[in-house]
Amino acid sequence: MRGAEFAELKAFVAVVDRASFARAADHLGLSRSALSQVIRQLESRLGVRLLNRTTRSVSPTEAGRRLHERIAPMLRDMDQAVAEAVGANARAAGTLRINTLSMAAKKVIAPRLGRFAQAHPEVVLDIVIDDGLADIAGEGFDAGIRVGGRLQKDMVAVRLTPDIELLAVASPDYLSRSGEPRTPDDLGNHACINWRFPGSGKVAGWEFTKRGRRAEYVGEGPLISNHQDIVVPAALQGLGILYAYNDDGIAEALRDGRLRRVLADWSPTVPGLYLYYSSRRYLRPALRAFIDCLLDRDLNGDDHASPSQPPGVP
């Protein structure tokens, strides 16, 4: 295979994997127009249309799907073989793309940015904040950070934090007006501030447990959002009861009395934050260094711990 033909096939796989010319062009270091020209050359050489294009989306034709199924695994195997061949002596360098929850970005990543940059000046961190559940392999990310129970299958998972407590909270003003629920059944008489999952658009149910008894509630109220910067201020301003992870903003508001906890004996803990990456991909030196930094191994010199599998990840 000539070099140009290999480049065309690699470009085609990048477009299909990312379902976007723009994201594929960014990954390959090409302009979008140059990438379009490469794909046209491939289609012309093969004499078949491989991609359906609209102004908003791109998807493979039936011929494109069959071609992608055959060549994508081979190209990934080649990339991994090259990475493994040089990995033992490779330094941490290049762009590292991480897809993370906003909570994890604030709690785990942000406090360590300076230390990581100083220790690894040849690494460019590309941090994407996404409270949905991205396909990290398909969208070109090296790793993702999510709550343990929501990880994709066939992933290597590394625990970053202990389990996280779920809290039902409301402002003292709201509770003085509406009373305090004693059981999940009482929520039918209350305004609820709801969370909508990005991507799927589904409104999250509130799951409670007590002495082996489980209850799930989907409430109604004046606000639904997919971001902590909206739902937490809503609770502080007395719009209703919020059920959320115990992040720094909620913990601080509880300490200074701006929020009060309710249904504490019903609220469970959930698996903590995990960094995860595809088990099919070679662990790049840059990603290994990033994991070490998040776990503060770069400070104490501990050996690399074995990855841990959270609940819900086989």
ZANUMI-376674 format. One record per residue (C-alpha): residue number from 1; z, x, y. Coordinates in pm, 1 decimal. Layout:
BEGIN
(NUM; (Z; X; Y))
...
This chain:
BEGIN
(1; (0.0; 0.0; 0.0))
(2; (-94.6; 132.6; 339.8))
(3; (169.5; 170.0; 608.8))
(4; (22.1; -107.5; 821.4))
(5; (26.7; -349.6; 527.6))
(6; (391.4; -269.3; 454.4))
(7; (481.1; -324.6; 820.9))
(8; (303.7; -661.8; 817.5))
(9; (495.9; -779.2; 511.6))
(10; (825.5; -659.9; 654.9))
(11; (752.5; -848.2; 978.2))
(12; (666.7; -1162.8; 783.0))
(13; (994.9; -1148.6; 587.7))
(14; (1190.8; -1095.6; 911.0))
(15; (1036.8; -1408.0; 1066.7))
(16; (1105.7; -1627.2; 762.4))
(17; (1460.6; -1493.8; 717.7))
(18; (1548.5; -1571.6; 1079.1))
(19; (1329.9; -1882.9; 1123.1))
(20; (1245.4; -1746.5; 1466.4))
(21; (986.6; -1515.3; 1618.3))
(22; (1227.7; -1422.1; 1897.1))
(23; (1513.6; -1319.5; 1663.2))
(24; (1275.4; -1137.0; 1428.9))
(25; (1113.4; -949.6; 1718.6))
(26; (1456.5; -844.0; 1844.1))
(27; (1553.3; -723.9; 1494.7))
(28; (1230.4; -524.0; 1455.4))
(29; (1229.7; -380.6; 1806.5))
(30; (898.8; -547.5; 1894.9))
(31; (788.7; -782.1; 2168.7))
(32; (727.4; -1139.8; 2059.5))
(33; (355.9; -1109.5; 2138.4))
(34; (327.8; -789.6; 1931.9))
(35; (504.3; -957.5; 1638.8))
(36; (269.4; -1258.8; 1662.0))
(37; (-26.9; -1022.6; 1648.0))
(38; (113.1; -853.1; 1335.9))
(39; (152.7; -1188.3; 1160.7))
(40; (-201.2; -1293.9; 1258.3))
(41; (-333.6; -968.0; 1112.9))
(42; (-149.1; -1034.4; 786.0))
(43; (-280.0; -1390.5; 761.7))
(44; (-632.1; -1271.8; 839.7))
(45; (-614.9; -995.6; 578.8))
(46; (-486.7; -1234.9; 309.9))
(47; (-711.7; -1521.0; 415.8))
(48; (-431.6; -1778.2; 407.9))
(49; (-195.5; -1935.8; 660.2))
(50; (162.0; -1823.8; 593.6))
(51; (361.0; -1983.1; 876.8))
(52; (372.1; -2322.1; 1044.3))
(53; (442.1; -2271.3; 1414.3))
(54; (553.0; -2516.2; 1681.0))
(55; (694.7; -2455.0; 2027.7))
(56; (1046.4; -2495.4; 1885.8))
(57; (1037.4; -2379.7; 1525.0))
(58; (866.1; -2168.8; 1263.5))
(59; (865.7; -2227.1; 887.0))
(60; (668.7; -2093.8; 590.9))
(61; (375.1; -2283.4; 444.2))
(62; (374.6; -2333.4; 67.7))
(63; (179.0; -2008.2; 30.7))
(64; (420.6; -1837.8; 269.4))
(65; (721.1; -1964.6; 75.4))
(66; (584.1; -1828.0; -253.1))
(67; (504.3; -1491.9; -94.7))
(68; (848.2; -1469.3; 63.3))
(69; (1022.3; -1548.7; -266.2))
(70; (844.1; -1259.6; -434.8))
(71; (853.4; -985.1; -172.6))
(72; (1180.6; -1045.7; 14.7))
(73; (1405.6; -928.1; -273.4))
(74; (1189.6; -616.6; -321.2))
(75; (1206.6; -522.9; 47.0))
(76; (1584.0; -571.6; 49.5))
(77; (1617.0; -355.3; -262.5))
(78; (1411.6; -84.3; -93.8))
(79; (1624.9; -96.8; 221.1))
(80; (1941.9; -76.4; 13.2))
(81; (1810.4; 214.0; -193.6))
(82; (1729.7; 411.4; 121.3))
(83; (2069.5; 328.7; 273.1))
(84; (2252.7; 438.6; -41.1))
(85; (2053.5; 760.3; -59.8))
(86; (2167.0; 869.5; 285.1))
(87; (2495.2; 677.4; 304.1))
(88; (2727.5; 940.7; 162.3))
(89; (2670.2; 1175.7; 453.9))
(90; (2564.4; 922.8; 717.9))
(91; (2757.4; 885.6; 1040.8))
(92; (2853.8; 555.1; 1200.4))
(93; (2561.9; 479.1; 1430.2))
(94; (2315.9; 208.6; 1529.0))
(95; (2360.5; -158.1; 1617.7))
(96; (2622.4; -357.5; 1426.9))
(97; (2573.1; -736.2; 1448.7))
(98; (2886.0; -946.6; 1392.6))
(99; (2903.2; -1327.5; 1390.0))
(100; (3257.6; -1445.3; 1458.3))
(101; (3478.3; -1738.0; 1547.0))
(102; (3596.6; -1740.7; 1907.8))
(103; (3956.4; -1727.5; 1781.8))
(104; (3883.4; -1411.1; 1583.2))
(105; (3695.4; -1252.2; 1872.1))
(106; (3993.7; -1301.4; 2100.4))
(107; (4269.9; -1224.3; 1851.3))
(108; (4124.2; -947.4; 1634.9))
(109; (3817.8; -789.4; 1797.1))
(110; (3880.0; -785.6; 2173.4))
(111; (4206.6; -583.8; 2164.4))
(112; (4032.7; -305.8; 1967.0))
(113; (3701.8; -272.8; 2152.4))
(114; (3802.9; 30.5; 2356.5))
(115; (3943.2; 218.4; 2059.9))
(116; (3634.0; 152.1; 1848.6))
(117; (3395.5; 257.0; 2126.2))
(118; (3586.1; 579.8; 2181.9))
(119; (3591.6; 666.6; 1811.1))
(120; (3230.4; 565.3; 1742.1))
(121; (3021.0; 612.7; 2057.0))
(122; (2691.2; 592.4; 1865.3))
(123; (2757.1; 235.5; 1746.8))
(124; (2641.0; -60.3; 1956.3))
(125; (2844.3; -374.8; 1880.9))
(126; (2643.7; -697.5; 1905.2))
(127; (2913.5; -968.1; 1889.1))
(128; (2794.6; -1330.1; 1863.9))
(129; (3060.8; -1598.5; 1916.1))
(130; (2981.9; -1891.5; 1686.7))
(131; (3231.7; -2153.7; 1573.0))
(132; (2979.9; -2292.9; 1323.0))
(133; (2909.3; -2140.9; 983.5))
(134; (2610.4; -1910.5; 1027.5))
(135; (2394.9; -1778.8; 745.1))
(136; (2473.3; -1415.6; 821.3))
(137; (2220.1; -1270.8; 578.2))
(138; (1938.9; -1501.3; 685.1))
(139; (2007.3; -1452.5; 1055.6))
(140; (2028.0; -1073.8; 1041.5))
(141; (2403.8; -1020.8; 1084.3))
(142; (2583.1; -732.3; 917.4))
(143; (2902.7; -936.1; 876.5))
(144; (3081.2; -1252.0; 980.4))
(145; (3442.4; -1346.2; 1047.4))
(146; (3567.6; -1688.5; 940.8))
(147; (3872.7; -1870.8; 809.9))
(148; (3895.1; -1800.3; 437.4))
(149; (3825.8; -2148.2; 304.7))
(150; (3491.9; -2172.5; 490.4))
(151; (3315.5; -1859.9; 366.2))
(152; (2975.2; -1856.1; 204.9))
(153; (2950.4; -1786.8; -167.4))
(154; (2847.4; -1451.2; -308.5))
(155; (3019.8; -1259.2; -30.8))
(156; (3256.6; -964.3; -23.8))
(157; (3562.1; -1078.3; 174.4))
(158; (3819.5; -857.2; 347.3))
(159; (4139.0; -1024.0; 469.3))
(160; (4213.0; -952.4; 835.3))
(161; (4515.4; -1173.6; 904.5))
(162; (4787.5; -1363.9; 717.9))
(163; (4743.4; -1734.7; 654.8))
(164; (4713.8; -1948.0; 967.5))
(165; (4930.1; -2248.8; 1046.7))
(166; (4775.6; -2578.5; 1153.5))
(167; (4965.4; -2750.8; 1432.9))
(168; (4968.5; -3103.6; 1573.0))
(169; (5063.5; -3071.7; 1939.7))
(170; (5077.8; -3284.0; 2252.5))
(171; (5210.5; -3253.5; 2605.7))
(172; (5562.3; -3379.7; 2686.8))
(173; (5403.7; -3621.7; 2933.4))
(174; (5184.7; -3776.8; 2663.7))
(175; (5475.1; -3806.1; 2420.5))
(176; (5697.6; -3968.3; 2682.9))
(177; (5427.2; -4231.5; 2738.9))
(178; (5317.4; -4289.1; 2378.7))
(179; (5605.0; -4186.6; 2159.0))
(180; (5611.8; -3930.4; 1879.3))
(181; (5440.3; -3986.9; 1541.1))
(182; (5668.1; -3938.6; 1242.1))
(183; (5404.5; -3957.2; 967.3))
(184; (5022.8; -3929.5; 960.8))
(185; (5009.1; -4310.2; 932.2))
(186; (5150.6; -4332.8; 1284.4))
(187; (4841.7; -4159.8; 1428.0))
(188; (4660.0; -4493.3; 1431.7))
(189; (4866.4; -4575.8; 1739.6))
(190; (4780.8; -4253.7; 1919.6))
(191; (4492.1; -4095.7; 2109.6))
(192; (4349.1; -3800.7; 1915.9))
(193; (4159.0; -3503.3; 2057.6))
(194; (3894.9; -3427.2; 1796.4))
(195; (3699.2; -3120.5; 1693.4))
(196; (3328.5; -3134.5; 1607.9))
(197; (3192.3; -2861.3; 1382.2))
(198; (2904.1; -2676.4; 1551.2))
(199; (2586.2; -2691.7; 1349.7))
(200; (2667.4; -2984.2; 1119.7))
(201; (2796.6; -3204.0; 1401.0))
(202; (3066.4; -3345.6; 1171.8))
(203; (3398.8; -3443.0; 1326.5))
(204; (3680.2; -3259.8; 1148.6))
(205; (3931.5; -3463.5; 954.5))
(206; (4301.5; -3385.1; 991.0))
(207; (4452.7; -3282.7; 656.2))
(208; (4828.2; -3305.2; 601.4))
(209; (5052.0; -3216.8; 307.8))
(210; (5418.0; -3279.2; 230.4))
(211; (5595.0; -3229.8; -104.1))
(212; (5273.1; -3260.0; -299.4))
(213; (5148.7; -3562.3; -107.1))
(214; (4818.5; -3521.9; 74.2))
(215; (4685.0; -3731.0; 360.8))
(216; (4367.3; -3707.7; 565.3))
(217; (4313.4; -3880.1; 896.5))
(218; (4014.1; -3908.9; 1128.3))
(219; (4144.5; -4041.6; 1456.0))
(220; (3992.8; -4180.8; 1770.5))
(221; (4052.4; -4070.0; 2123.0))
(222; (3909.2; -3981.8; 2462.3))
(223; (3756.6; -3643.7; 2374.2))
(224; (3553.3; -3465.8; 2106.1))
(225; (3447.9; -3103.5; 2152.2))
(226; (3345.1; -2793.1; 1959.0))
(227; (3533.0; -2537.0; 2168.4))
(228; (3896.9; -2438.7; 2213.8))
(229; (3847.6; -2394.6; 2588.2))
(230; (3802.4; -2772.4; 2613.1))
(231; (4037.0; -2921.7; 2355.1))
(232; (4345.5; -2714.3; 2443.6))
(233; (4331.3; -2796.8; 2819.2))
(234; (4280.8; -3162.5; 2721.8))
(235; (4607.1; -3156.9; 2527.7))
(236; (4784.0; -2978.7; 2813.6))
(237; (4664.2; -3248.7; 3053.4))
(238; (4807.2; -3528.3; 2838.2))
(239; (4488.8; -3677.1; 2688.9))
(240; (4634.3; -3705.0; 2340.7))
(241; (4738.1; -3521.7; 2023.2))
(242; (4547.7; -3211.0; 1919.3))
(243; (4539.0; -3072.5; 1562.6))
(244; (4426.4; -2709.7; 1562.9))
(245; (4482.0; -2355.5; 1444.6))
(246; (4781.8; -2187.1; 1599.3))
(247; (4597.0; -1954.9; 1835.7))
(248; (4743.7; -1758.1; 2126.6))
(249; (4681.2; -2031.9; 2383.7))
(250; (4868.3; -2295.6; 2184.0))
(251; (5151.1; -2058.8; 2090.9))
(252; (5206.2; -1966.0; 2456.3))
(253; (5206.2; -2331.6; 2565.5))
(254; (5463.6; -2413.2; 2295.9))
(255; (5687.3; -2128.6; 2411.5))
(256; (5690.2; -2237.4; 2774.3))
(257; (5722.8; -2608.0; 2696.2))
(258; (5379.9; -2726.1; 2815.0))
(259; (5309.9; -2846.9; 2459.8))
(260; (5541.1; -2984.4; 2191.5))
(261; (5481.7; -2982.8; 1818.9))
(262; (5474.3; -3305.6; 1617.5))
(263; (5441.0; -3374.5; 1242.9))
(264; (5567.6; -3021.0; 1175.6))
(265; (5687.3; -3112.1; 824.6))
(266; (5336.5; -3240.2; 739.2))
(267; (5128.8; -2952.6; 876.8))
(268; (5000.0; -2697.7; 619.3))
(269; (4886.8; -2339.4; 640.2))
(270; (4526.5; -2245.0; 565.2))
(271; (4365.6; -1916.5; 452.7))
(272; (4364.1; -1660.0; 733.2))
(273; (4074.4; -1477.2; 894.0))
(274; (3840.3; -1279.5; 669.3))
(275; (3553.7; -1047.3; 748.3))
(276; (3275.4; -1104.6; 497.2))
(277; (2939.7; -949.1; 417.9))
(278; (2673.2; -991.8; 153.1))
(279; (2755.6; -843.8; -184.8))
(280; (2387.0; -751.1; -211.3))
(281; (2395.1; -524.7; 92.4))
(282; (2503.5; -163.4; 110.7))
(283; (2815.5; -117.0; 323.0))
(284; (2686.3; 71.4; 626.1))
(285; (2908.1; 346.9; 771.1))
(286; (2921.1; 155.3; 1100.2))
(287; (3052.3; -157.5; 926.8))
(288; (3303.9; 43.0; 725.2))
(289; (3429.5; 199.9; 1048.1))
(290; (3450.9; -144.1; 1212.8))
(291; (3655.0; -283.4; 922.4))
(292; (3888.3; 15.4; 938.1))
(293; (3938.5; -43.4; 1309.8))
(294; (4013.9; -415.4; 1268.9))
(295; (4270.4; -330.7; 999.5))
(296; (4409.3; -42.4; 1209.3))
(297; (4334.9; 200.3; 926.4))
(298; (4183.7; 433.4; 1182.7))
(299; (4534.8; 476.7; 1322.3))
(300; (4737.0; 535.1; 1006.5))
(301; (4475.3; 695.1; 782.3))
(302; (4529.9; 462.1; 486.4))
(303; (4278.9; 468.7; 203.9))
(304; (4022.8; 193.4; 187.5))
(305; (4181.6; -111.7; 34.5))
(306; (3992.8; -324.7; -214.1))
(307; (3832.0; -636.8; -71.2))
(308; (4033.1; -953.8; -132.2))
(309; (3885.5; -1288.9; -225.2))
(310; (4022.2; -1587.2; -30.4))
(311; (4057.1; -1937.2; -174.7))
(312; (3718.6; -2100.9; -212.3))
(313; (3526.4; -1774.2; -259.8))
(314; (3431.3; -1697.0; -621.7))
